[in-house]
Amino acid sequence: MDLALPFHARLTRDPAQGEMRDGSIRYLMMRPDALMGLFARLDAQARKAALAALSASVAEFGGRSVAAYRASGAAAPEPLMRTIAETSAALGWGCWSFAPQPRGAVEVRVENSPFASALAASGGSDCPCCAPIVGILSALAPVLAGDGAVAREVECGAVTAGPSCRFLVEPKRVSA
């Protein structure tokens, strides 16, 4: 995989096989409102469990993409954040920006999250809903903030009716 090329230049489409790939990584195009409509139809307890499961799944399988990007030359935090931001935008996951914070944390702001936008358009959400973004950030967390680091959504546009969502990647807390 040549990370010097933009995502869409790396993407190959094979209609005969019904797939698109970035190297060995297969991707899927799907309407965000169709995906997020599933969560809107669940009761609050089931919705939180399903969002947590989606986040864990994206951390696991999206973590394979992170590993592939690192193996392709984006091993250090700065090039990896740039690759993730560019790829996320190209995939329609909104516009990402990373900002270092005190004590080794990293704030990630996502403008126009498709996950939040889909639920905001159908009346909003009672809880943060950008589980796929939390999942990818969980896969990135050890590179950005060290082993044991965690990612969480601290502000969701589907809850606040705002244009952006905010996430925090924080180093592992050491108890005194």
N, C-alpha and C positions, 0 to 999 in steps of 0.2 A: 504494500500500500504506500503510495507516494503522497505524503502529507503536504508536499509543496503545492500539490494541485488542490483546487477547491473541491468540496464534497461532490457537487454535481458533475464535475469532470471525472471524478473517480468512480461514480456510480455507473454500474452496468445494468442494463435491462435486458431480460431474455423472455420475451412474450411467449415463445414456444414452451418454455418451462414454467411460465407464470411467476417470474421472480425478478427482483432487483437486488443487487449486491454492491457493497463497498469492500472489495477484496473478498474475503471469505465470510463477511458479515452480511446476513440477509436482512432486508428491511421490508416494511409493510406500510402502505399508505391506507389511512382510515380516517373517516370523519371524526373529529374530536367530540362532536355532540352525540354521535352514536355510542362512542366509548363511555363518555361521562354520563349519558342518560342511564346507563346501568346503575351508577352510584346514586343518582337522583331517585331511583325506584326502590332503593333499600331503606329499611328503617335505620335510625341513627346508630344503633349498636352494630348492625350488620354492615353499614356503610363504613364505619371506622375500621372494622376488621378487614373488609375487602380492600380499603385503601392501604392499610398496613401490609396486606399480602401483596398487593401490586408493587408497593415500594420495595419490599424485600425481593420480589422477582426481578424488578428492574436493576436493583443493586447487584444481584447475582449475574444475570445475563448481560446487562449493560456494562457490568464490570469486565466482561470479556472484551467489549469494545474498547474500554479504557486500557486494558492490557495490550490490545492490538495497537492502539495509538502510541502507547509507551514504547512498544517494541519497534515501531516504525520511526522513532526518532523524537517523539514528544515525551521524553522521560522526566524532565525537570518540570516543576510546577508551572512556570510561565508559559512554555510552549504547549503544555497539556491544557491549561485553561483556555488559551487561544484556540486550540483545536476543538475543544468541547464547545466553546461559544460559537465558533463558525459552523460546526456540524449541527448543533442544536438549531441555529437559525435556519440552516438549509433544510432541515427536517420539518420545519414549521413549529418548533418548540418555543418560539418567542425569541427575543433579543436579550442575551445574557451579558451581565457585567460582573466582574469580580473585584472586590475591594478588601485589602488587608485591614484587619481590625486589631485592637490591642490584645495582648496575651496570646498571639498566634492564631486567632480566629480569622475566618474569611467570610465576608458578607457577599452574597450573590443576589443580585436583583435581576428579575426576569420581567421585562416589559412584554405585554401581550401574550401571556401564557395561554395556549390553546385549551388547557384543562380548566383553568379558572374562567376563561371567556365563555366556554361552552356552558358551564353551570350558571354563570352570571346572567347569560341570555335566557336561561329558563327559570329565573327567579332567585338565583344566588344559592349559597350553601351555608349551613350552620357550623361547618368545620373546614379547616384548610383541606384542599383537594388536589394539590399538585404532587401527588404521590410519585409519579414517574420522575419528576425532577428531583425529589428527595432521594429516590433510589439511585439515580446517576451521581448525585452529590455524595451519597454514602459510599459509592464505589471510589470516588475521587478523594474522599476525606483523608485517608491515610497519607496520600501524596501531599495534600495541601496543609494538613495540620498534625500529622504524625499518627502512629499506630494507636488504635482505640478512639480516634476522633469520630465525632458523630455529626450528622446533618439533620436539620429540622427546618420546617417552614414556620416563620415567625409572623408573617403577614400574607394573607391570601386575597387576591382581587375578587374572588367569588364571595368572600365573606364581607369585605369592606366596600365592594362596588367600585374599587379603584382600578387604575390601568396596569398596576404592577403587583408582583408578588416578591416577597423578600425571604431569603433563607440565610441560615447561619451554619457554618461548618466550624465546629469547636474542638480544640484538643481534648483529650481524655482528662477528666478532672481527677486530681490526686487528692485523696482524703488526708486530712491532717492527723 
